[in-house]
Amino acid sequence: MEKQLRVGIIGCGGIANAKHMPSLAKLPQVELAAFANRTPDKARLAAQSFGSADAKVYADYRELLEDRTIDVVHVCTSNDTHAEIAIAALAAGKHVMCEKPMAKTTAEARRMVEAAKRSGKKLTISYNNRYRPDSQYLYQMCRNQDLGHIYWAKAYALRRRGVPTWGAFLSKEKQGGGPLLDIGTHSLDLALWMMDNYKPKTVLGTAFHQLGKQPNAANPYGSWDPSRFTVEDSALAMITMDNGATVTLEASWALNIVHEGTGKVTLCGTAAGADMWDGLTINGEKYGKLYTTRIHLEDVGVPFYETRKESPADLEARLWIEAILNDREPVVQPEQALVVQEILEAIYVSAETGQAVNFE
């Protein structure tokens, strides 16, 4: 019988209930054995819904980490606690999956990478958009050099109105930023991953605080209190890489646009281009003619997918657990997530100073 991993969940809120716990509970190699939340009732409910018969419940995550039988921890808390909890979990001998963004600051993210190296345990960040069928398919095209050298990428995370008005999302102190850190991080991760390019040279960015100042705004999650809206409502950036490639990033929770889309990229290569904006489309030139091809993913096999019923969240959980059991590198390596964090922080610095940020 394959070894079972005992998993602890720290933070039993929305993302844990929507993604982490349901996907982990489907895996025969996993026993959801411990749950920690500052509001114990949420941890108890999570244990009742997803936990093993003898699952433990804690109000303090540090008590969960003292349990030597716990092999893996998923950190699903606010951004300002990611580093503290992840570093403590690694030091306690646990493998760690942390929700995105990696941390509130680059310094914290860097300490997480160092802690993982010291512990010898695996650390990964939950960039679940990598596991979508279109992302998996396009990633294989990129690795096969079907697009040639990718020298320009556009990363989109755009909502016309989609401001999360619950929890701490609007608090710069708790979260560190707004749509750039919340959803822009996904699109930037996809672009760098597809390009396999993690050497930024220069970042020039702007962050806007415009629509967030308006009261009684139309919003699917309810209007917001402008006095509590202390993060940006939209942000734009241009990132140049060491090899001359350029990435543009657009992120918004509130922006007067018509076309919306999150977790999407456009790639321009020397052999072909790819666009995720409205389904996955490949464009190029053959036999002296331009072509555009829509990829119908329901008609083709997708790498790593054993069944079409496996959702991106389920695939993420399975590959993560298999990486631990088989001692492989996780799909999202912490050093990659650190570069994403460095770029996002540089965008904020550039927006505040009005100057480009140069990486050494």
C-alpha positions, -999 to +999 in steps of 0.1 A: +000+000+000+013+035-009+024+056+020-002+080+033+007+116+040-009+133+070-018+169+060-025+199+082-045+229+070-037+263+085-064+288+077-098+272+071-114+301+052-127+305+016-097+293-004-091+263+018-127+252+015-130+260-022-098+245-034-073+229-011-094+207+012-118+192-015-089+183-038-067+168-011-097+148+003-100+130-031-065+116-029-060+081-014-025+090-004-037+118+019-052+120+053-064+154+064-054+151+100-053+186+115-069+219+111-060+253+126-078+286+125-080+316+147-117+311+148-119+275+161-155+270+148-141+272+112-115+246+120-141+223+136-164+226+106-134+219+082-125+188+102-161+176+101-163+181+064-129+169+052-110+154+082-101+119+092-120+104+121-094+114+146-086+148+131-073+174+155-085+211+157-064+240+169-069+277+174-031+283+173-012+270+142+019+265+164+002+237+183-005+220+150+032+222+140+042+205+172+025+173+160+054+152+146+030+130+127+020+158+103+040+155+071+026+184+050+011+218+058-010+240+035-009+276+044-042+294+035-040+325+055-037+363+048-006+375+029+010+390+060+012+357+077+025+335+048+062+338+056+059+334+094+038+303+092+056+287+062+090+292+078+078+278+111+063+248+093+095+241+074+116+244+106+092+218+122+100+194+094+069+198+072+066+201+035+047+233+027+023+245+000+015+282+005-013+301-011-003+329-035+012+354-034+043+339-019+045+366+008+037+402+015+072+413+007+102+401-012+123+399+020+098+376+035+097+354+003+135+352+003+135+340+039+110+313+029+133+300+002+162+300+026+141+281+052+132+255+027+169+249+018+179+247+055+151+222+062+155+199+032+117+200+029+097+209-002+081+243-006+057+253-033+033+282-040-003+276-052-003+290-087-032+269-098-036+285-132-006+264-144-028+233-142-056+244-165-058+224-198-049+254-219-019+262-197-006+227-198-010+224-235+006+258-243+035+250-218+043+218-238+043+238-270+067+263-255+090+235-242+090+220-277+100+253-292+069+255-313+067+292-308+105+297-313+122+323-291+094+341-271+105+378-270+072+395-260+045+384-236+014+402-224-001+390-191-037+399-182-056+399-150-084+423-157-118+427-141-142+455-150-157+452-115-146+424-093-135+440-060-134+414-032-150+433-004-148+406+023-119+398+047-087+418+045-085+421+007-087+459+007-061+464+035-026+472+023-013+465+058-026+429+058-023+420+021+005+442+008-013+451-023-045+448-044-052+432-078-015+432-087-007+408-058-041+390-058-047+381-095-018+398-114+006+374-097-011+345-115-008+360-149+028+371-144+036+336-131+021+321-163+041+344-186+075+337-169+067+300-167+058+297-204+089+317-214+111+299-189+126+333-182+134+343-146+160+370-151+144+405-150+164+435-158+142+466-155+107+472-142+085+503-149+051+503-133+021+524-124-006+517-098-039+536-097-062+546-068-091+560-088-123+539-088-116+527-053-122+562-040-158+562-053-186+553-029-217+532-037-200+516-066-215+488-087-197+456-078-209+419-078-196+415-043-212+446-029-200+482-028-169+491-008-160+517+018-135+540+001-119+547+035-110+510+038-098+507+002-061+513+008-047+491-020-046+500-057-076+493-079-055+487-110-019+485-121+002+483-153+038+474-158+065+468-184+092+443-175+123+439-196+144+407-191+182+402-193+179+386-227+159+415-242+125+399-239+097+421-226+066+413-205+037+437-201+013+432-172-022+445-167-041+439-135-074+454-122-103+448-098-121+479-111-114+494-145-137+509-171-131+483-198-154+460-218-132+429-222-123+411-190-101+381-184-078+368-156-050+343-156-043+348-193-013+355-215-004+364-251+030+351-263+049+363-294+077+341-306+099+340-337+081+309-350+045+315-339+023+333-314-003+321-289-032+338-273-054+327-243-077+357-244-107+339-259-097+302-258-063+290-269-054+303-303-021+297-322-011+320-351+018+320-375+029+317-411+032+286-433+039+283-470+038+320-474+004+324-458-008+336-423-028+311-403-048+312-371-057+279-354-081+275-325-071+246-302-101+225-291-088+210-259-118+187-256-106+169-287-069+164-278-050+148-250-036+172-224-002+164-208-005+150-173-043+147-175-054+111-168-091+120-171-110+150-183-128+150-149-097+161-131-100+198-124-070+222-122-072+222-084-073+184-083-043+182-107-024+207-086-030+187-054-022+153-070+011+164-086+022+181-053+015+150-033+032+128-059+063+152-058+066+146-021+061+108-023+085+104-052+110+131-041+106+152-072+107+189-076+072+205-073+057+220-104+060+255-089+095+259-075+100+284-048+128+302-066+104+309-095+077+323-071+104+345-055+112+361-089+074+368-094+074+384-059+105+405-067+089+419-099+056+427-082+073+446-055+094+464-080+062+475-098+050+491-065+083+508-059+083+521-095+047+534-091+056+552-059+089+568-071+080+574-107+113+557-117+122+524-133+136+498-110+168+481-122+178+446-111+214+438-106 
